[in-house]
Amino acid sequence: MGRRERGHDSDGRFAGSNRVNVEDVPRLPTFPAAWTLSDPRGRPYFVFWTSPFDDRVTRVLRMESVQQGAAVQLTIPDVGVFQIPIVRRQLPRRRGSRRSAFRRLFAG
């Protein structure tokens, strides 16, 4: 399959109709994941985004710890269920560890 069939023009630029303004894509904050992983009750968290114009709720998701804290699962209504693996890395000078989550959430 060539580039032209995948939505690129002759100059190699994207030429599809599904372009997304990256400023409009919601960013998943890390603090709800940290709360979810450290919650001893193991309860899921409700995460939402509001419109900066009228404070309406624009996006929602359910976040919960799965695989004994090795991953966080996101359930997004009308989109799907995604698991984000958690990677623990040693901090410099052996001062504990930090958690990192790697996943392209809205990859198409």
N, C-alpha and C positions, 0 to 999 in steps of 0.2 A: 504494500500500500504506500503510495507516494505522498509527499507533503500536500499536494493539491487536494487529494481525496480526504485528507484529515482536516481540512478547513484553513489552509494557508494559501496566500496568493503567490504570484510568480516571484515576488521579492522575499518570500519566506515569512511575511508577517501574517498574524492571525486574521482571518477574514470571515469568521463565523458570526452568527447572530446571537450567540450566547455569551457575549462579553460581559464581564463583571467588573464594576468599579471596586477595587480592593478596599477603598475607604468605607464602602457599604457592607462589607462582610463582617459579621460579628466576630470578635476575638474572645476566645474562651479564657476567662481569668483563671489563674492558678490557685487562688485562695479557696474556692469551693472544693477543689480536688484535695487540698491539704486538710480541710475540715472533714471531708468524707473519709479520708484514710485514717485520721486520728480519732474519729468518733467511736468511743467504746461500745455504744449501742448498736452500731452498724446500720444506722438508718440512712435511707437515700435522702438526697438534698434536691430541692427544687431551685433551679437557676433560671433567671429571666432577664431579658433586656427590655428597656423602655425607650420610647421615642424621645429624642431630645426636644421635640417641638411641643408635644402635648401630654407627656408622661403615660401614654398608652403602652401596655405590654405588647411588644412586637415579636419576640421570640421566647420560647421556653424549652427547657430540657430537664430531664431527671438524671441525677448523677448518683451512682452508688459504687461502693468498693466491692470488687469481685476477686476471686482467686486468692483468698486470704491476704488481701492488700497488695497483690502483685499487679493489679490493673484497676482502672476506673472504667465503669460502663456508663455510657451516655445513651439515653433513650430520648429521641427527638420525634415528637408526633409528626406523622405524615412523611417522615424521612427515613428513619430506621434506627437500628441499635449499633453502637460502635464501642469497641473496647480499646482503651488507651493503655498500653503497657507502661508501668512505672519502673524507671531505672534509678537505682540508688548508687551514688558516686561518692567516693571519699573526698572530703574537703581538704584544701591545702593544709599542711602542718598537722594533719591528723586531728582536726577539731570537729569531729563528727561527720555526718553525711548529709547529703541533700537529695531530694527527689527530683527527677526530671520526667516529663511526659513527652513522648514522641508520637505524633500521628497527625496526618493531614485530615482535619475534621470534615471539611466540606469538599473533599477531592471528587472530581467528576470523572 
